[in-house]
Amino acid sequence: MSGLLEGKVALVTGGGNGIGRATALLMAGEGAKVVVADFDLGAGLDTVAQVQAAGGEATALGGDISIAADVQAMVRDAIGAYGRLDCAFNNAGIGPNHVKASGKKTAEWTEESFDRMIAVNLRGVWLCMKEEIAYMQMHRGGVIINNASIAGLSGQPMAIGYVAAKHGVVGMTKTAALEYDEAQVRVNAVCPGFIESNLTQSTMRMFSVLAAPRRRFMRVGKPAEVAEMVVWLCSDRASYITGAVYNVDGGHLAA
């Protein structure tokens, strides 16, 4: 039996750790050739090594998604590596701790912290979509999945820049889906809740007291559980789905 992504070429940004790594591994396991892009090229190479050890095919690329020239090179090199691009998971992102804003309320964020957050988590996703769509609309269509967050669907104290960026990702996803439907480019988003990863460790510690009353019947999710949704959305089994936003949050927003 062939895999869900048999014969496809997939690009995963932020593929060196966490959800990105889990998704790259699952994509390869489902038959895709995977391009693992990460700001930390060493982490991307580690993911590639794991894919290859499991019998899959992958290559690593470096770059900063907030820089247009880096994104252009990333998508160009991804296509050059395997001759096509069928699906992309725009997963790379940063948290408040990466911009020295952990535990800071709205008026306490610096302009530098806010601007860097928007540059990576919002502008970076747009730059990736811009290049991916340019190729896909000219070549048989394709699938784009953006990694938003439950912070893109609700407020989250002490994370103003992150919340703003993730709300923007949700809006961009819906807009691009409407614009490129006729080009057979499907665009969807996943909104993970609290998932075990380097990105969310400090956030989970910060919100453990606040979140506990709402999450007493829930647990922290695993990166592989988000990866399952991403891979399914990239597959032909999700051919009628575009412009959708899927919570992968253990019921957090339902509580």
ZABAVO-842198 format. One record per residue (C-alpha): residue number from 1; residue in three letters; x, y, z. Coordinates in steps of 0.25 Angstrom, whole numbers. Layout:
ZABAVO-842198
NUM | ALA | X | Y | Z
...
//
This chain:
ZABAVO-842198
1 | MET | 0 | 0 | 0
2 | SER | 6 | 14 | -4
3 | GLY | 7 | 25 | 6
4 | LEU | -2 | 37 | 7
5 | LEU | 9 | 46 | 0
6 | GLU | 15 | 36 | -9
7 | GLY | 23 | 42 | -20
8 | LYS | 21 | 56 | -15
9 | VAL | 31 | 67 | -11
10 | ALA | 29 | 74 | 2
11 | LEU | 36 | 86 | 8
12 | VAL | 36 | 88 | 23
13 | THR | 41 | 101 | 29
14 | GLY | 46 | 100 | 44
15 | GLY | 48 | 86 | 41
16 | GLY | 60 | 84 | 51
17 | ASN | 52 | 82 | 63
18 | GLY | 38 | 80 | 70
19 | ILE | 26 | 80 | 61
20 | GLY | 34 | 82 | 48
21 | ARG | 43 | 70 | 51
22 | ALA | 32 | 61 | 54
23 | THR | 25 | 66 | 41
24 | ALA | 37 | 64 | 32
25 | LEU | 39 | 50 | 38
26 | LEU | 24 | 46 | 36
27 | MET | 24 | 52 | 22
28 | ALA | 36 | 44 | 18
29 | GLY | 29 | 31 | 24
30 | GLU | 17 | 34 | 16
31 | GLY | 25 | 34 | 3
32 | ALA | 29 | 49 | 1
33 | LYS | 43 | 54 | -2
34 | VAL | 45 | 65 | 8
35 | VAL | 53 | 78 | 8
36 | VAL | 56 | 82 | 23
37 | ALA | 58 | 97 | 24
38 | ASP | 63 | 103 | 37
39 | PHE | 70 | 115 | 42
40 | ASP | 79 | 106 | 49
41 | LEU | 85 | 97 | 38
42 | GLY | 91 | 87 | 48
43 | ALA | 77 | 84 | 54
44 | GLY | 72 | 82 | 39
45 | LEU | 83 | 73 | 36
46 | ASP | 80 | 65 | 49
47 | THR | 65 | 63 | 44
48 | VAL | 70 | 59 | 30
49 | ALA | 79 | 49 | 37
50 | GLN | 67 | 43 | 44
51 | VAL | 59 | 43 | 31
52 | GLN | 70 | 35 | 24
53 | ALA | 72 | 26 | 36
54 | ALA | 57 | 22 | 34
55 | GLY | 59 | 19 | 19
56 | GLY | 54 | 32 | 14
57 | GLU | 59 | 43 | 5
58 | ALA | 62 | 57 | 10
59 | THR | 71 | 69 | 8
60 | ALA | 74 | 81 | 18
61 | LEU | 74 | 96 | 15
62 | GLY | 77 | 108 | 23
63 | GLY | 72 | 122 | 23
64 | ASP | 64 | 133 | 31
65 | ILE | 49 | 133 | 26
66 | SER | 48 | 148 | 30
67 | ILE | 58 | 151 | 19
68 | ALA | 52 | 151 | 5
69 | ALA | 65 | 147 | -2
70 | ASP | 66 | 135 | 7
71 | VAL | 52 | 131 | 5
72 | GLN | 54 | 132 | -10
73 | ALA | 66 | 124 | -10
74 | MET | 60 | 113 | -1
75 | VAL | 48 | 111 | -10
76 | ARG | 57 | 111 | -22
77 | ASP | 67 | 101 | -16
78 | ALA | 55 | 92 | -11
79 | ILE | 50 | 91 | -25
80 | GLY | 64 | 89 | -31
81 | ALA | 67 | 78 | -21
82 | TYR | 55 | 69 | -26
83 | GLY | 50 | 76 | -38
84 | ARG | 36 | 80 | -33
85 | LEU | 29 | 85 | -20
86 | ASP | 15 | 79 | -17
87 | CYS | 13 | 83 | -3
88 | ALA | 19 | 92 | 8
89 | PHE | 17 | 93 | 23
90 | ASN | 21 | 108 | 27
91 | ASN | 24 | 104 | 41
92 | ALA | 36 | 112 | 45
93 | GLY | 33 | 122 | 56
94 | ILE | 38 | 128 | 69
95 | GLY | 32 | 131 | 83
96 | PRO | 33 | 143 | 93
97 | ASN | 45 | 137 | 99
98 | HIS | 52 | 138 | 86
99 | VAL | 50 | 153 | 86
100 | LYS | 53 | 156 | 101
101 | ALA | 38 | 158 | 104
102 | SER | 35 | 146 | 113
103 | GLY | 25 | 150 | 124
104 | LYS | 23 | 164 | 118
105 | LYS | 9 | 170 | 117
106 | THR | 5 | 179 | 104
107 | ALA | 11 | 192 | 109
108 | GLU | 24 | 186 | 113
109 | TRP | 28 | 180 | 100
110 | THR | 39 | 188 | 93
111 | GLU | 37 | 192 | 78
112 | GLU | 49 | 183 | 75
113 | SER | 42 | 171 | 81
114 | PHE | 29 | 173 | 74
115 | ASP | 35 | 176 | 61
116 | ARG | 44 | 164 | 61
117 | MET | 32 | 155 | 65
118 | ILE | 24 | 160 | 53
119 | ALA | 36 | 159 | 44
120 | VAL | 37 | 144 | 46
121 | ASN | 23 | 139 | 50
122 | LEU | 15 | 148 | 40
123 | ARG | 24 | 154 | 29
124 | GLY | 32 | 141 | 29
125 | VAL | 19 | 133 | 26
126 | TRP | 15 | 142 | 15
127 | LEU | 28 | 142 | 9
128 | CYS | 28 | 127 | 8
129 | MET | 14 | 127 | 3
130 | LYS | 18 | 137 | -8
131 | GLU | 29 | 128 | -13
132 | GLU | 22 | 115 | -12
133 | ILE | 9 | 120 | -19
134 | ALA | 17 | 126 | -30
135 | TYR | 22 | 112 | -34
136 | MET | 9 | 104 | -30
137 | GLN | 0 | 113 | -39
138 | MET | 9 | 110 | -51
139 | HIS | 11 | 95 | -48
140 | ARG | -1 | 86 | -46
141 | GLY | -5 | 93 | -33
142 | GLY | -1 | 89 | -19
143 | VAL | -4 | 90 | -4
144 | ILE | 1 | 100 | 7
145 | ILE | -1 | 98 | 21
146 | ASN | 2 | 109 | 31
147 | ASN | 5 | 107 | 45
148 | ALA | -3 | 117 | 53
149 | SER | -7 | 114 | 68
150 | ILE | -19 | 115 | 77
151 | ALA | -13 | 128 | 80
152 | GLY | -18 | 132 | 66
153 | LEU | -32 | 129 | 70
154 | SER | -32 | 135 | 84
155 | GLY | -25 | 144 | 93
156 | GLN | -13 | 140 | 102
157 | PRO | -7 | 149 | 113
158 | MET | 7 | 154 | 112
159 | ALA | 8 | 150 | 97
160 | ILE | 3 | 162 | 89
161 | GLY | 13 | 161 | 78
162 | TYR | 11 | 146 | 77
163 | VAL | -4 | 147 | 77
164 | ALA | -4 | 158 | 67
165 | ALA | 5 | 150 | 57
166 | LYS | -3 | 137 | 59
167 | HIS | -17 | 144 | 57
168 | GLY | -10 | 150 | 44
169 | VAL | -6 | 136 | 39
170 | VAL | -21 | 131 | 41
171 | GLY | -26 | 143 | 32
172 | MET | -15 | 141 | 22
173 | THR | -18 | 126 | 20
174 | LYS | -33 | 129 | 18
175 | THR | -30 | 140 | 8
176 | ALA | -20 | 132 | 0
177 | ALA | -29 | 120 | -1
178 | LEU | -40 | 129 | -7
179 | GLU | -30 | 136 | -17
180 | TYR | -23 | 123 | -22
181 | ASP | -35 | 113 | -22
182 | GLU | -36 | 113 | -38
183 | ALA | -21 | 111 | -38
184 | GLN | -23 | 98 | -30
185 | VAL | -15 | 103 | -19
186 | ARG | -21 | 99 | -6
187 | VAL | -17 | 107 | 7
188 | ASN | -20 | 103 | 21
189 | ALA | -15 | 105 | 35
190 | VAL | -13 | 97 | 47
191 | CYS | -15 | 103 | 61
192 | PRO | -7 | 95 | 71
193 | GLY | -9 | 96 | 86
194 | PHE | 1 | 93 | 97
195 | ILE | 11 | 84 | 90
196 | GLU | 23 | 78 | 95
197 | SER | 35 | 86 | 88
198 | ASN | 46 | 95 | 91
199 | LEU | 37 | 107 | 86
200 | THR | 26 | 104 | 96
201 | GLN | 34 | 100 | 109
202 | SER | 35 | 114 | 115
203 | THR | 21 | 118 | 111
204 | MET | 15 | 105 | 117
205 | ARG | 22 | 108 | 130
206 | MET | 17 | 123 | 130
207 | PHE | 3 | 119 | 128
208 | SER | 2 | 106 | 136
209 | VAL | -6 | 112 | 147
210 | LEU | -15 | 120 | 138
211 | ALA | -17 | 108 | 128
212 | ALA | -19 | 97 | 139
213 | PRO | -34 | 100 | 142
214 | ARG | -38 | 99 | 128
215 | ARG | -29 | 88 | 124
216 | ARG | -32 | 78 | 136
217 | PHE | -37 | 67 | 126
218 | MET | -26 | 70 | 116
219 | ARG | -11 | 67 | 114
220 | VAL | 0 | 73 | 107
221 | GLY | 1 | 69 | 92
222 | LYS | 12 | 62 | 84
223 | PRO | 18 | 68 | 72
224 | ALA | 14 | 56 | 64
225 | GLU | 0 | 58 | 67
226 | VAL | 0 | 71 | 60
227 | ALA | 8 | 65 | 49
228 | GLU | -3 | 55 | 46
229 | MET | -12 | 66 | 43
230 | VAL | -2 | 73 | 34
231 | VAL | 1 | 61 | 26
232 | TRP | -14 | 58 | 24
233 | LEU | -17 | 72 | 19
234 | CYS | -5 | 71 | 9
235 | SER | -11 | 58 | 4
236 | ASP | -21 | 56 | -7
237 | ARG | -31 | 51 | 3
238 | ALA | -33 | 65 | 7
239 | SER | -35 | 70 | -7
240 | TYR | -48 | 77 | -4
241 | ILE | -42 | 85 | 8
242 | THR | -37 | 99 | 6
243 | GLY | -37 | 112 | 15
244 | ALA | -40 | 103 | 27
245 | VAL | -33 | 105 | 41
246 | TYR | -32 | 93 | 50
247 | ASN | -30 | 93 | 65
248 | VAL | -20 | 82 | 70
249 | ASP | -21 | 86 | 84
250 | GLY | -27 | 75 | 92
251 | GLY | -40 | 82 | 94
252 | HIS | -33 | 95 | 100
253 | LEU | -42 | 105 | 93
254 | ALA | -55 | 96 | 95
255 | ALA | -53 | 97 | 110
//
